[in-house]
Amino acid sequence: MEEPIASLIEIGYSALEISGRFKTMPPPGLVSLSSNDYLGLSRNPLVIDASLRATRNFGTGATGSRYLSGNHPLNRELSDATSQFKTGGKGAALVFTSGYHANLATVSLISELSPLIFSDSENHASLIDGMRNAKGRKVVYPHNESEFIREYLKKNPQQKPVIVTESLFSMKGDLAPLSALFEIVEEYDGMLVIDEAHATGTTGISGRGALEALGLPYVPERMILTGTYSKALGSLGGFVILHEKAAKILESTARTLIYTTALPPGVLAASLEAIHVLAENTEIVRSLQRESRIWNAYIQDDTESSSPIIPVMGDAPTLQSVSDNFRTQGYYLPVITYPTVPRGEDLLRLSVNIGWDKNVRKTLETFLPPRKGVQK
Ligand SMILES: Cc1ncc(COP(=O)(O)O)c(C=O)c1O
C-alpha cells in the first residue's frame, strides 16, 4: 500500500532533521554583517525620494505581467540605463522581477540552444536551476579552472559551447578568469554567460563590473551579462544584457518574465535612481574598495583584493562560536554551510559596507583575529 501523504511529510521532515539541513531565519533586530547593500544605496535619500515619488504618482503595484497591464514606461527607462551603465549601450537589456528570474530564464534558454554547457562548480543556485532542462551535455568544472574546460574541449571537440560563471563569486569574493574563458568561447564559437550580481556597483573603477576591472570589452555576439538591482544597487529586480535578437527571443519565451507580475513603479524608480547615483558619483565605489582592501589585508593577508565579499574560513565549531560572539553584540554573521558552499568549506561571509562605523570596526577586530582566519 502506498504511504499516505502525511507520512511522506513526516519522512521528509525527519530526513532534513537528521541531515542537519533545517534553515533558520535570524531574529529581527540584529545588524547584518553579510548584507549585500555594499554601498548603502537602499538608504540613500535620492533613491528613497525617487521611489516615493513613483509610488505616489503611479501606485504601489504593477497590476499585472509586462504583457498585460504591468509594462510601466519606467521598465524601458531602467533597461536603457542598465545597458548604458554596464555596456555603454552595446547590448540590449531586459528587466526581470529578480536576479533569480533573470538567471533562470537566461540559462534555460541558452541550455536549450547549446549542445554543451559548462558551469563553474561554485555557481549560484539560480544558474544551476537554469541548467536543469539542458538538452545537451552539462559539465560542472572545478571552480575557476579554465584549463579544465580547455582540456575537455581538446579531448571532446565541440563547437558552440556555453560557459556559465559568476564574475565576482558570491561566497568567496574571488573573480572568475574571464579573459581565459572569453578566449575559449572565441576559439570554439561559443558564448560566455556572466552573472554580475555582486560585481555591479562594487567592481571596476566606476563599479560597472568585472569587465571594467579586467579591461575587457563587452562583446554582444559572445557574452550575456546577467545581474540584479538587489545588491549594491539597494533595490530589487534582475537584468539580462545580450545581443538584440537574442533579447527578442528571451523576451518572447522567458516564462519567468511572461508569467509573473512586473516590478512596481516604486522599485523600478529606486533602481533607476541608484544607477544615476552610481554613474555620477564614482567616489562611493572607490570608498567601498578602499574599505574592502583594508579588511582583505586584515583578515586574509591579501593586500591586492578590493572585493567587498570576504570569506572567513575555519572549522565549523570555531566558526559557530565566532558567529555566536557577534550575536551577543547584536551583529549577525552566520556560518554558511553546504550546499551554499562546497562540503567542508564552511565560512563566515563578511560583506563590507561603506556605512560601517567605528563600533562595527571595533567589533570585527575583537572577534576576528588578523590574517589567519579563525583556526583553533
Ligand atoms: C550570484 C547571484 N546570482 C543571482 C542572485 C539572485 O539575485 P536576486 O536576489 O535578485 O534574485 C544572487 C542572490 O542571491 C546571487 O548571489
The ligand as an SDF file (V2000), in Angstrom:
LIG
                    3D

 16 16  0  0  0  0  0  0  0  0999 V2000
   25.4390   35.2430   -7.7060 C   0  0  0  0  0  0  0  0  0  0  0  0
   23.9910   35.5260   -7.5780 C   0  0  0  0  0  0  0  0  0  0  0  0
   23.2220   35.4930   -8.6710 N   0  0  0  0  0  0  0  0  0  0  0  0
   21.9050   35.7500   -8.6160 C   0  0  0  0  0  0  0  0  0  0  0  0
   21.2810   36.0410   -7.4270 C   0  0  0  0  0  0  0  0  0  0  0  0
   19.8110   36.2830   -7.4090 C   0  0  0  0  0  0  0  0  0  0  0  0
   19.5290   37.6390   -7.3260 O   0  0  0  0  0  0  0  0  0  0  0  0
   18.1730   38.1450   -6.6750 P   0  0  0  0  0  0  0  0  0  0  0  0
   18.3970   38.1990   -5.2090 O   0  0  0  0  0  0  0  0  0  0  0  0
   17.9340   39.4710   -7.2950 O   0  0  0  0  0  0  0  0  0  0  0  0
   17.1190   37.1650   -7.0340 O   0  0  0  0  0  0  0  0  0  0  0  0
   22.0460   36.1020   -6.2680 C   0  0  0  0  0  0  0  0  0  0  0  0
   21.4020   36.4620   -4.9750 C   0  0  0  0  0  0  0  0  0  0  0  0
   21.2120   35.7310   -4.0940 O   0  0  0  0  0  0  0  0  0  0  0  0
   23.4250   35.8220   -6.3270 C   0  0  0  0  0  0  0  0  0  0  0  0
   24.1850   35.8330   -5.2270 O   0  0  0  0  0  0  0  0  0  0  0  0
  1  2  1  0
  2  3  1  0
  2 15  2  0
  3  4  2  0
  4  5  1  0
  5  6  1  0
  5 12  2  0
  6  7  1  0
  7  8  1  0
  8  9  2  0
  8 10  1  0
  8 11  1  0
 12 13  1  0
 12 15  1  0
 13 14  2  0
 15 16  1  0
M  END
$$$$
